[in-house]
Amino acid sequence: MAKNISVTIKFWKQNGPKDKGHFDTHELKNIPDLRHVLALH
């Protein structure tokens, strides 16, 4: 039986080369299958 997983994804976001960037954080909770996470690309 597969277990649900939770992941936290941090990524760099910047509108352009001269704009100040920042990290965004997204939490994905209780994902029933890793294939759902891989489909988010």
Beta strands, then each sheet from edge to edge (+ up, - down):
strand 1: 5-13
strand 2: 22-31
sheet 1: 1+ 2-
end
